């Protein structure tokens, strides 16, 4: 995996850095904790979803963690149609609402791609409305690239469309 950081970025005593092989073992617990918030808004299926394996997380060509000193948040991404597609941003519940997710997104923005893309739940406050505050815009169906169409189709196959979803882009 290429290292995009020239130096570790610090945020309130935490470091944002490229993920290492050892980090991937710890990240499913971060994901589990972050997913629990969905239980409180009537989406227990998301909270109970199968966690990514360390091998799945390690397969992404771009991965960053925030550590203190153990990983408390992560972002994984891969190129899709010329943009860097953020597959997942997760922050441990004990560290939520401190700007960590935004700092990870800003690190991804420095990776040298002309845009960032992602797909997310349209109405969950810490999903699409949050990403809009981070500079993302919702894409219409006509604006989806072929890669984003494939991602949305895979999400529909996993039944994630039980709740409204949206693709977003940030130049």
N, C-alpha and C positions, 0 to 999 in steps of 0.2 A: 504494500500500500504506500503511495507516495506521501511524504510528509509535507504538508502545506504550511506548517508553522515555522517561522524563522526563530521564534522564541516563544516560551509559554506566555499566554495572555493571563493576567490575573484579574479576578473579580471578587472583591470582598474576601480576600485571603484564599480564594480558590484559584486553581490553575485550569485554563482551557488548553488542551494539548491533543495531539494526534493520539488516537487509541493504540494501545499495545496488545499483544496476544494475551497477556495476563488479564487485561481489562475485560475482555469479552466473556470471561467466566463470571464476572460480577454483574454484568449489565442486565441479564434477565431479572434479577432481583429489583433493579431500578425500574424496569418495565412493569413488573408486578405491582410495585408500590404506586407508580403513576396511574396505572389502570384502575386502581380502587376508586378513584374519584368518579368513575362512570357509574358505579353502583348507586351512588347518592342521587343521580339524576335519572334513574329508571332505565339504565343501560347495562344491567348486570352481565349480559352476554359478552360485552366488551371487556369488562373486568375479569371474566372467566376465560377469555380467549387463550388459546395456546401461546405460550411465551416463545419468543425466538430463541433458538439454540445459540450457544457461543459460535458454532461453526457458521450458522446463517449470518450472524452479525459480522463475523470476520470476513465474509465473502464480499462485503461492500468495499469498493475501491476508496471511499472516503469515509472516515469515522473519527469523530472527536469526542472527548470526554471532558467533564468538569470534575476535578477531584479535590478532596479536602480531608485527608490525603487519599482516601479511597474514592472511586468514581461515584458521584451522586447524580449525574446527568449524562446523557449522550445524544449524539446526532449521527445518523448513518445516511449516506447518499450515494447516488450513482448517476453518471451522465445519461440523459434521455433526450434525444432529438436536439442536441446542442446545448441544452441547459443542464444544470446540476439539479437533479430531482432529489428532494429530501424525502426519504422513505419513512423516517421516524425521528421524532424529537421526544425524549422522555426525561422528566425530572422527578427524582424521588420525592414523595409527598412531603417529607420533612423539610425539603428545600424549595418547595414551590413558591411562586410569587416573589422571587428575589432577583429577577432579571437574568437567570442562568440560561433559560431557553433562548432568550433573545441574544445573549452573548454567543451561544453556539451557532445560531443562525447567522450572526455577523461574521463569525469565523468562516462558515461555509461560503458566504458572499465574497470572501477574499480568495477563494480557490481559483479564480481566473475564468469563470464562465460568464457569458453575457447575461444570464438570468438564473434565478432559482425557481423551481416549481415544486408543488406538493399537492396531495389530495387530502381532504380532511372532512370532518363532520361540519355541515353548514351552520347548525344552530347551537352547538356546544360552546359555551362562552370562552373556554380556553383553547378552542380550535379555530374555526374560520374568523370569528370576530377578533380574536387575539392576533392572528396572522395579518389581518387587515391593518391593525395598529402597527405591525412590523413592516408595512409597506407592500404587502401582497394584494393583488386584485383578483377577484373571481373571474374565471373564464367561462364564456358561453360554450355551448356544445360545438358551435361552428369554429371556435378558437382552439379547440383541443388538437394537439399534434397527434400523429399516429401512435407514438409511444404512450402519450397520456390516455388515448382511447384504449390501448391494451391494458394499461394499469387500471382504468375504471372498469373494464370488463372483468378483470380478475377480481376486483373488489366486489362486483355484483355477484360473481360466482361464489364468493365466500359469504354472501348474504349481508354484506355491510350496508347495502342500499335499503335496509329496513328503516334506516334513518337517513334523512337528506344528506347527500355528500356533494362536494364541490372540488373542482380542480382550481388551483390558484397559481399565479406567476408574479414574480418580482424582478424587474429589470435591474 
